[in-house]
Amino acid sequence: MNELLQLLSFQHDTLSSLKSLVSEEKKALTERDADTLLSLARDKVTCLNTLKNNDEQLASHPDKALLNTNAELKVKVDEAKVILEQCKSINNENASLIELNIASLNRFSQALQMSRNSSSLTYNDKGRTSTISSLGQNLKA
């Protein structure tokens, strides 16, 4: 049981770290700090891999049935589930922020293209604007 308790404590600590990372990611998205986002993405992948490995150890543990029957272990599992749900919630908010930032960047890109050379503005097959004209490139004189 001590080994299960240690694994659960480690899982709890790792989930707390993940929660901190996704919260920092939210701040970086709001501030549009690309360098911080790249660093956080690497840390987040490492943290998720650690969670996965620890989860596999818990799942393959011979006494894993105690996780549902022992009161002390059950409390630790429930605490971990609460932190995981908080991580998922913040991560969903981050996904929305990412979509908003992408849409904003697309609008900005289109505005730049239109101001660069409005006389050669065309649309691609996806309805996005482009100043690179493909007309007349296949003509042979």
KAHU-V552143 format. One record per backbone hydrogen bond with DSSP energy under -0.5 kcal/mol. NH is the residue of the N-H (numbers start at 1). CO is the residue of the C=O. If there is no record, write none. Layout:
# KAHU-V552143
NH:CO  NH:CO
This chain:
# KAHU-V552143
5:1  6:2  7:3  8:4  9:5  10:6  11:7  12:8  13:9  14:10  15:11  16:12  17:13  18:14  19:15  20:16  21:17  22:18  23:19  24:20  25:21  26:22  27:23  28:24  29:25  30:26  31:27  32:28  33:28  34:32  37:33  38:34  39:35  40:36  41:37  42:38  43:39  44:40  45:41  46:42  47:43  48:44  49:45  50:46  51:47  52:48  53:49  54:50  55:51  56:52  57:53  58:54  59:55  60:56  61:57  61:58  64:61  66:63  67:64  68:65  69:65  70:66  74:70  75:71  76:72  77:73  78:74  79:75  80:76  81:77  82:78  83:79  84:80  85:81  86:82  87:83  88:84  89:85  90:86  91:87  92:88  93:89  94:90  95:91  96:92  97:93  98:94  99:95  100:96  101:97  102:98  103:99  104:100  105:101  106:102  107:103  108:104  109:105  110:106  111:107  112:108  113:109  114:110  115:111  116:112  117:113  120:117  121:118  122:130  124:128  127:124  130:122  133:131  137:134  139:136
